[in-house]
Amino acid sequence: MRALSWIIRLLMLILLLAGLNSVWNNFRAGNWVPDWMSSKEQSETTHALVLQEISAMGKLELVKYNFKDVVEQQIVKMWLPNAKAILIVQGEAIGCVDLTKIEIADITSENEALVINMPEPELCVFKIDHNKSRVYNTEYAFNEEAKLVQEAYKQAEKQIQKSALDMGILDQTKENARKILTPFLEKVSGKKVILKFPLNTKIEKLR
């Protein structure tokens, strides 16, 4: 019986010490009531993160165009006023070269020069920066506002792609590739380096 009584007293002492420790920690944190006595809700987060794919990245970004556009999007109606949204949109387009497409056969040595047949430059990124874009105004949109805004962003992204190509971003990508890569490769190889790009760069048609 004495052993049982001693065990009970020991458990009571442990519980008392745990309670005093909890009160002291809350007191230091500015909370007068322990968490377990408080009715305040606690927030818990559970993650189930799964790595789906690992991709090799070999695209060298060489030029970036920043755009700002004022987009007016409408839904034309026969009898009612047209639903309209005006957005101030900012976005970017990036020209790059995919270095993973270069093979051993693309590198040849001619006399004192090293000739590298480069892949076609690409418009690897064209996108809207939603953090810097905003809806300026809407008229008669009502429950169609979300549809208007979504379509306006879609059209703005297409315009960024078209404008970047029209302004010669692919030619600028070639020029910057020569400026950046040529001195580096010449220093590494000890030879004069010539970068050759395809004469006719394919431009994807906009849908």
C-alpha positions as CSV (number, residue, x, y, z in Angstrom):
1,M,0.0,0.0,0.0
2,R,2.8,2.4,0.8
3,A,4.4,1.7,-2.6
4,L,1.1,2.5,-4.3
5,S,0.6,5.6,-2.2
6,W,4.2,6.7,-3.1
7,I,3.5,6.2,-6.9
8,I,0.3,8.2,-6.7
9,R,2.1,11.1,-5.0
10,L,4.9,10.9,-7.6
11,L,2.4,11.2,-10.4
12,M,0.6,14.1,-8.7
13,L,3.9,15.9,-8.4
14,I,4.8,15.3,-12.0
15,L,1.4,16.7,-13.1
16,L,1.8,19.7,-10.8
17,L,5.2,20.5,-12.2
18,A,4.0,20.1,-15.8
19,G,1.1,22.5,-15.0
20,L,3.4,25.0,-13.3
21,N,5.8,24.8,-16.3
22,S,2.9,25.5,-18.8
23,V,1.7,28.5,-16.7
24,W,5.2,29.9,-16.5
25,N,5.8,29.5,-20.3
26,N,2.5,31.3,-21.1
27,F,3.2,34.0,-18.5
28,R,6.6,34.7,-20.2
29,A,4.8,34.8,-23.6
30,G,2.2,37.3,-22.3
31,N,-0.6,34.7,-22.1
32,W,-2.1,34.6,-18.6
33,V,-4.2,31.5,-19.4
34,P,-2.5,28.2,-20.5
35,D,-3.4,27.0,-24.0
36,W,-5.1,23.9,-22.7
37,M,-7.4,26.0,-20.5
38,S,-8.1,28.5,-23.2
39,S,-11.1,28.3,-25.6
40,K,-9.0,29.9,-28.4
41,E,-8.9,27.8,-31.5
42,Q,-5.5,26.4,-32.7
43,S,-4.5,26.3,-36.3
44,E,-2.8,23.1,-37.6
45,T,-1.5,22.4,-41.1
46,T,-0.9,19.0,-42.6
47,H,1.1,18.6,-45.9
48,A,1.2,15.7,-48.3
49,L,3.9,16.9,-50.7
50,V,4.9,14.5,-53.5
51,L,7.7,15.1,-55.9
52,Q,6.3,14.3,-59.3
53,E,9.0,15.0,-61.7
54,I,12.6,16.3,-62.0
55,S,13.4,18.1,-65.2
56,A,16.8,19.1,-66.5
57,M,17.0,22.8,-67.2
58,G,19.4,24.0,-69.9
59,K,17.7,27.2,-71.2
60,L,19.9,30.2,-71.0
61,E,17.8,33.4,-70.6
62,L,19.4,36.2,-72.6
63,V,17.0,39.0,-72.9
64,K,13.8,40.2,-71.1
65,Y,11.2,42.6,-72.3
66,N,8.9,44.3,-69.8
67,F,5.5,45.4,-70.9
68,K,2.7,47.6,-69.6
69,D,-0.7,47.5,-71.2
70,V,-4.1,49.0,-70.7
71,V,-6.7,46.4,-71.7
72,E,-10.3,47.1,-72.4
73,Q,-12.4,43.9,-72.6
74,Q,-16.1,43.9,-73.5
75,I,-19.0,41.5,-73.8
76,V,-21.1,42.9,-76.6
77,K,-24.9,42.6,-76.1
78,M,-27.7,43.3,-78.4
79,W,-30.2,45.0,-76.1
80,L,-28.4,45.6,-72.8
81,P,-25.3,47.9,-72.3
82,N,-22.1,46.1,-73.0
83,A,-20.3,44.7,-70.0
84,K,-16.9,46.3,-69.9
85,A,-13.7,45.9,-67.8
86,I,-10.5,48.0,-68.0
87,L,-7.3,46.5,-66.7
88,I,-3.8,47.9,-66.2
89,V,-1.6,44.9,-67.0
90,Q,2.2,44.4,-66.6
91,G,4.0,41.4,-67.9
92,E,7.3,40.1,-69.4
93,A,8.7,38.1,-72.3
94,I,12.0,36.3,-72.1
95,G,14.2,35.1,-75.0
96,C,16.5,32.2,-74.4
97,V,18.6,29.5,-76.0
98,D,18.2,25.8,-75.0
99,L,21.8,24.6,-74.6
100,T,20.6,21.0,-74.1
101,K,19.9,20.9,-77.8
102,I,23.6,21.3,-78.7
103,E,25.3,18.0,-79.6
104,I,28.9,17.0,-80.2
105,A,28.3,17.0,-83.9
106,D,27.3,20.7,-83.7
107,I,30.8,21.7,-82.6
108,T,33.6,21.7,-85.2
109,S,37.1,23.1,-85.4
110,E,38.1,25.0,-88.5
111,N,41.7,26.2,-88.6
112,E,42.1,28.5,-85.6
113,A,38.4,28.8,-85.0
114,L,35.8,26.8,-83.0
115,V,32.4,26.8,-84.8
116,I,29.3,26.0,-82.8
117,N,26.0,25.5,-84.5
118,M,23.5,26.9,-82.0
119,P,19.8,25.9,-81.7
120,E,17.1,28.4,-82.7
121,P,16.4,31.1,-80.1
122,E,13.1,30.7,-78.3
123,L,10.5,32.9,-76.6
124,C,10.6,30.7,-73.6
125,V,8.5,32.9,-71.3
126,F,5.6,35.3,-71.9
127,K,3.4,35.9,-69.0
128,I,1.3,38.4,-66.9
129,D,2.7,39.6,-63.6
130,H,-0.6,39.4,-61.6
131,N,1.0,41.0,-58.5
132,K,1.6,44.2,-60.5
133,S,-1.6,44.1,-62.6
134,R,-5.0,45.3,-61.5
135,V,-8.6,45.9,-62.5
136,Y,-9.0,49.7,-63.1
137,N,-12.7,49.8,-63.7
138,T,-15.7,47.7,-64.6
139,E,-19.1,48.8,-66.1
140,Y,-22.3,46.8,-66.3
141,A,-20.3,43.6,-65.4
142,F,-22.3,42.4,-62.5
143,N,-21.9,38.6,-62.3
144,E,-19.8,38.6,-65.5
145,E,-16.9,40.4,-64.0
146,A,-14.8,37.3,-63.4
147,K,-15.3,36.2,-67.0
148,L,-14.3,39.6,-68.3
149,V,-11.2,39.9,-66.2
150,Q,-10.1,36.3,-67.1
151,E,-10.5,36.9,-70.8
152,A,-8.7,40.3,-70.6
153,Y,-5.7,38.6,-69.0
154,K,-5.7,35.9,-71.6
155,Q,-5.8,38.4,-74.4
156,A,-3.1,40.6,-72.7
157,E,-0.8,37.5,-72.5
158,K,-1.3,36.8,-76.2
159,Q,-0.5,40.5,-77.0
160,I,2.8,40.3,-75.0
161,Q,3.8,37.2,-77.0
162,K,3.0,38.9,-80.4
163,S,4.6,42.2,-79.4
164,A,7.8,40.6,-78.2
165,L,8.1,38.7,-81.5
166,D,7.3,41.7,-83.6
167,M,9.9,43.8,-81.7
168,G,12.6,41.3,-82.6
169,I,13.2,39.6,-79.3
170,L,14.6,36.5,-81.1
171,D,17.2,38.6,-83.0
172,Q,18.1,40.3,-79.7
173,T,18.5,36.8,-78.1
174,K,21.0,35.9,-80.8
175,E,23.0,39.1,-80.4
176,N,23.1,38.7,-76.6
177,A,24.2,35.1,-77.0
178,R,27.1,36.1,-79.1
179,K,28.0,38.9,-76.6
180,I,27.8,36.7,-73.6
181,L,29.0,33.3,-74.7
182,T,31.7,34.1,-77.3
183,P,34.2,35.8,-74.9
184,F,33.7,33.0,-72.3
185,L,34.1,30.2,-74.8
186,E,37.2,31.8,-76.4
187,K,38.8,32.1,-73.0
188,V,38.1,28.5,-72.1
189,S,39.1,27.0,-75.5
190,G,41.9,29.4,-76.4
191,K,40.5,29.7,-79.9
192,K,38.3,32.1,-81.8
193,V,34.7,31.1,-81.4
194,I,32.0,31.5,-84.0
195,L,28.4,31.0,-83.0
196,K,26.1,30.1,-86.0
197,F,22.3,30.2,-85.7
198,P,19.8,28.8,-88.2
199,L,19.1,31.3,-90.9
200,N,15.3,31.0,-90.8
201,T,14.0,31.0,-87.3
202,K,10.5,29.4,-87.0
203,I,8.0,31.6,-85.3
204,E,5.0,29.8,-83.8
205,K,1.7,31.2,-85.2
206,L,-0.5,32.7,-82.5
207,R,-3.8,30.9,-82.0
